[in-house]
Amino acid sequence: MANIDYLIIGQGLAGSILGYKLHAQGATVKIIDNRNKSSSSAIAAGLIDPITGKRFALSWKIDTLRPYADDFYRDLERTFKMQFLHHKMSLRLFKSDEEIALYEQKKEEDGFKKYLHKFIPADPECLHFQNPFGGVQINHTSYLNIPLFLYTLRKYFERENLIVSTKCEQKDLQITSECVKWKSIEAKKIIFCDGFKASQNPYFKWLPWRHAKGEILTLDIPKMPRDRILHANGHWLLPTKEGSFKFGANYHWDTLDNIPTETERTELENALSEFIKHPFKVIDHQAGVRPILVDTKPVIGSHPQLSHVMILNGLSSKGVLLAPFIAEQFVQHLINETPIDPEIDIRRFSFANQGIQP
Ligand SMILES: Cc1cc2nc3c(=O)[nH]c(=O)nc-3n(C[C@H](O)[C@H](O)[C@H](O)COP(=O)(O)OP(=O)(O)OC[C@H]3O[C@@H](n4cnc5c(N)ncnc54)[C@H](O)[C@@H]3O)c2cc1C
């Protein structure tokens, strides 16, 4: 007989928000997390950007997800009497006349108007950064202080006796057709929120993962203004609440570990030197792996043969924006049996002929 409803593996953004929401609904929950200081959530900058990439793409479902995320984080701020989410204007600098032409085209398209705020003319005399082509001010950008957010939730989970700090080893997991057992805990369902480790997880490694490693610098730049987030040449520079700056991040698909490399540090430092006009000092350098599926959409649902073995993952490079809404969809499915949006349902991927023997 199960003694809890849900066993959740992982306390990154996915596991934290899902665990919090399920507990708030009255479900009995236990989270197991191995406190990895280089998890994707632990090192991410925490940005919410409505417009991303070279092609000025609107983030998926942005008009629904952004207000939902805002309300969710604000609600938790009131509960815990802390500030997690910071709104900050962004300036995206153009790098060519072609990019200006693309902006001119996009600003006329539906959906873009409320985000593309104002054209800022070129300013070769700018004291702080290179601005040969001008840029566009972007509305509704923000960042989440993820370390504070995760720490606050961890403390809450500890107070409520909802978390165990250890690694969940496969040898300690027993999964029968009835329920799940981990040490003395028996659960009706197990939900893996294990980030990029899902591709080593026997139940979900068959999914078409395309994780991307990223590296990020924390900097001291005393003379740099702190009034906005700057985007240039595919990089961003974020002034944080703590007085430092974060600069990143690159994408690599070959070596998937969280070890910072000298090559990437040099590349990031060179990119920053080309872009800002002030000296900077590197205070920290971190690496992590973004959990991404080939179609870049999140995934929720059950293992095709084991309905009580479940997953919430694939938050890609947008965990802060996606996690609250996706976790809510999952909670509604679990508690009220609401159908899952086909775009994020695990059943969009074929399991045929995987020959999985967990
Ligand atoms: C360089 C970089 C910059 C980024 N910048 C941003 C950004 O600005 N904005 C944004 O929204 N997103 C950003 N992201 C992406 C963001 O980090 C992810 O979308 C999100 O954090 C993924 O959360 P998750 O909970 O799914 O996975 P994770 O954060 O990886 O969490 C998984 C957790 O599970 C634990 N775990 C795994 N296996 C086990 C096990 N067997 N037993 C116990 N515990 C286990 C891990 O230790 C970890 O704590 C960035 C990522 C990187 C790498």
The ligand as an SDF file (V2000), in Angstrom:
LIG
                    3D

 53 58  0  0  0  0  0  0  0  0999 V2000
   24.3970   28.4430  -19.3250 C   0  0  0  0  0  0  0  0  0  0  0  0
   22.9180   28.3540  -19.1770 C   0  0  0  0  0  0  0  0  0  0  0  0
   22.1650   29.5170  -19.1470 C   0  0  0  0  0  0  0  0  0  0  0  0
   20.7780   29.4570  -19.0190 C   0  0  0  0  0  0  0  0  0  0  0  0
   20.0700   30.6180  -18.9630 N   0  0  0  0  0  0  0  0  0  0  0  0
   18.7240   30.5790  -18.8280 C   0  0  0  0  0  0  0  0  0  0  0  0
   17.9820   31.7720  -18.7390 C   0  0  0  0  0  0  0  0  0  0  0  0
   18.5280   32.8800  -18.7590 O   0  0  0  0  0  0  0  0  0  0  0  0
   16.6160   31.6730  -18.6000 N   0  0  0  0  0  0  0  0  0  0  0  0
   15.9810   30.4570  -18.5470 C   0  0  0  0  0  0  0  0  0  0  0  0
   14.7560   30.4250  -18.4200 O   0  0  0  0  0  0  0  0  0  0  0  0
   16.6740   29.3030  -18.6300 N   0  0  0  0  0  0  0  0  0  0  0  0
   18.0210   29.3350  -18.7770 C   0  0  0  0  0  0  0  0  0  0  0  0
   18.7140   28.1690  -18.8560 N   0  0  0  0  0  0  0  0  0  0  0  0
   17.9570   26.8980  -18.9170 C   0  0  0  0  0  0  0  0  0  0  0  0
   17.4340   26.4730  -17.5520 C   0  0  0  0  0  0  0  0  0  0  0  0
   18.5280   26.3150  -16.7160 O   0  0  0  0  0  0  0  0  0  0  0  0
   16.6430   25.1670  -17.6990 C   0  0  0  0  0  0  0  0  0  0  0  0
   15.5600   25.3390  -18.5830 O   0  0  0  0  0  0  0  0  0  0  0  0
   16.0500   24.6900  -16.3690 C   0  0  0  0  0  0  0  0  0  0  0  0
   16.8070   25.1190  -15.2920 O   0  0  0  0  0  0  0  0  0  0  0  0
   15.9220   23.1870  -16.3390 C   0  0  0  0  0  0  0  0  0  0  0  0
   15.3980   22.8300  -15.0810 O   0  0  0  0  0  0  0  0  0  0  0  0
   15.1540   21.3120  -14.6890 P   0  0  0  0  0  0  0  0  0  0  0  0
   14.5830   21.3250  -13.3190 O   0  0  0  0  0  0  0  0  0  0  0  0
   14.3950   20.6230  -15.7560 O   0  0  0  0  0  0  0  0  0  0  0  0
   16.6090   20.6460  -14.7080 O   0  0  0  0  0  0  0  0  0  0  0  0
   17.8500   20.8580  -13.7010 P   0  0  0  0  0  0  0  0  0  0  0  0
   18.0110   22.2550  -13.3380 O   0  0  0  0  0  0  0  0  0  0  0  0
   19.0140   20.1720  -14.3480 O   0  0  0  0  0  0  0  0  0  0  0  0
   17.4330   20.0690  -12.4060 O   0  0  0  0  0  0  0  0  0  0  0  0
   17.4770   18.6650  -12.3090 C   0  0  0  0  0  0  0  0  0  0  0  0
   17.7120   18.3210  -10.8490 C   0  0  0  0  0  0  0  0  0  0  0  0
   17.6150   16.9120  -10.7050 O   0  0  0  0  0  0  0  0  0  0  0  0
   18.6810   16.4460   -9.9040 C   0  0  0  0  0  0  0  0  0  0  0  0
   18.8950   15.0280  -10.2490 N   0  0  0  0  0  0  0  0  0  0  0  0
   19.1190   14.4850  -11.4640 C   0  0  0  0  0  0  0  0  0  0  0  0
   19.2270   13.1430  -11.3590 N   0  0  0  0  0  0  0  0  0  0  0  0
   19.0540   12.8440  -10.0350 C   0  0  0  0  0  0  0  0  0  0  0  0
   19.0630   11.6310   -9.2950 C   0  0  0  0  0  0  0  0  0  0  0  0
   19.2550   10.4240   -9.8690 N   0  0  0  0  0  0  0  0  0  0  0  0
   18.8660   11.6940   -7.9590 N   0  0  0  0  0  0  0  0  0  0  0  0
   18.6570   12.8830   -7.3320 C   0  0  0  0  0  0  0  0  0  0  0  0
   18.6380   14.0660   -7.9980 N   0  0  0  0  0  0  0  0  0  0  0  0
   18.8380   14.0410   -9.3350 C   0  0  0  0  0  0  0  0  0  0  0  0
   19.8390   17.3780  -10.3000 C   0  0  0  0  0  0  0  0  0  0  0  0
   20.8580   17.3860   -9.3520 O   0  0  0  0  0  0  0  0  0  0  0  0
   19.1110   18.7150  -10.3690 C   0  0  0  0  0  0  0  0  0  0  0  0
   19.0380   19.3190   -9.1050 O   0  0  0  0  0  0  0  0  0  0  0  0
   20.1140   28.1970  -18.9420 C   0  0  0  0  0  0  0  0  0  0  0  0
   20.8730   27.0230  -18.9300 C   0  0  0  0  0  0  0  0  0  0  0  0
   22.2620   27.0970  -19.0460 C   0  0  0  0  0  0  0  0  0  0  0  0
   23.0520   25.8240  -19.0320 C   0  0  0  0  0  0  0  0  0  0  0  0
  1  2  1  0
  2  3  1  0
  2 52  2  0
  3  4  2  0
  4  5  1  0
  4 50  1  0
  5  6  2  0
  6  7  1  0
  6 13  1  0
  7  8  2  0
  7  9  1  0
  9 10  1  0
 10 11  2  0
 10 12  1  0
 12 13  2  0
 13 14  1  0
 14 15  1  0
 14 50  1  0
 15 16  1  0
 16 17  1  0
 16 18  1  0
 18 19  1  0
 18 20  1  0
 20 21  1  0
 20 22  1  0
 22 23  1  0
 23 24  1  0
 24 25  2  0
 24 26  1  0
 24 27  1  0
 27 28  1  0
 28 29  2  0
 28 30  1  0
 28 31  1  0
 31 32  1  0
 32 33  1  0
 33 34  1  0
 33 48  1  0
 34 35  1  0
 35 36  1  0
 35 46  1  0
 36 37  1  0
 36 45  1  0
 37 38  2  0
 38 39  1  0
 39 40  1  0
 39 45  2  0
 40 41  1  0
 40 42  2  0
 42 43  1  0
 43 44  2  0
 44 45  1  0
 46 47  1  0
 46 48  1  0
 48 49  1  0
 50 51  2  0
 51 52  1  0
 52 53  1  0
M  END
$$$$
